[in-house]
Amino acid sequence: MNSPLDLHAKIYIAGHRGMVGSAIVRFLKARGHSNIVTRTRQELDLINQAAVDAFFEQEKPAYVYLAAAKVGGIHANNIYGAQFLYENLMIEANIIHSAWKHNVTKLLFLGSSCIYPKLAPQPITEDSLLTGPLEPTNEPYAIAKIAGIKLCETYRNQYGANFISAMPTNLFGPGDNYDLKTSHVLPALLRKIHTAKATDAPSVPLWGTGTPKREFLHVDDLAAGCVHLMDTYNSSEWVNIGTGEDLSIRELAEMICSIVGYEGTLDWDASKPDGTPRKLMDGSRMHALGWKATIGLQEGIERVYAEVQDAFEAP
């Protein structure tokens, strides 16, 4: 697809070292964009309002992908809830306000599927937002992301800013986090099952019952979807980005066992929390805009495992 954006237009990727931000950078560079602006956390503290404002004053980017966030799984959200809420609120508020103040042409805010109610009807449509209680295990992160969506919506309504929001489903791929204390379910399972094989462990201890169902999207597909929205979408409604297919955590673990070549048993600990029973996104709005995921789950996990298995260290 040819870009409707000028390939020389200045694009700021907030969070370019993260899984999502780095995927967007890869995609844009592959398409020929030559004026991509990034800053490391040491170079620019996104929690510091004055520093963010000075950055926008100096660089004056035309387009902004807001992929910076403090992220983690159930365990991390339970322990670091105050940090998740405060840091994410500050990051998005500082960037969105400065983008408006310094006349950014367009901004894309990356949310999360956890913004939706715990018991939202499945598949989850965009209209489900704020219709019921959130999943308690990641409520601080979800509230921060909802605030980001509403910042984009209200800056559009009050100031006419072309700020849009995308809600990706569960992601995996290059740049994922494999720290078992803070990782999400797919990378955690991949590392645990790889380690069990490497150490000839007869079984793998896993949290929960394995019955919750989840949807997974390769981050390179997400990057393509985000760029597609930046190219073509200019409306106030936030947009889900997913595959439209899900599977149980147990089925995911068994798929990973097959990919890794682990033949031991899976030891599920039902005393541990499961999280949301099911979380499948309705992607019809995104599909109507001309985008669909292209990387299958098994293919995507095989790619990821080929990249990271040598980096895993057995305990």
Secondary structure, 3 states (H helix, E strand, C coil): CCCCCCCCCCEEEECCCCHHHHHHHHHHHHCCCCCEECCCCCCCCCCCHHHHHHHHHHHCCCEEEECCCCCCCHHHHHHCHHHHHHHHHHHHHHHHHHHHHCCCCEEEEECCHHHCCCCCCCCECHHHCCCCCCCHHHHHHHHHHHHHHHHHHHHHHHHCCCEEEEEECEEECCCCCCCCCCCCHHHHHHHHHHHHHHCCCCEEEEECCCCCEECEEEHHHHHHHHHHHHHHCCCCCCEEECCCCCEEHHHHHHHHHHHHCCCCEEEEECCCCCCCCEECECCHHHHHCCCCCCCCHHHHHHHHHHHHHHHCCCC
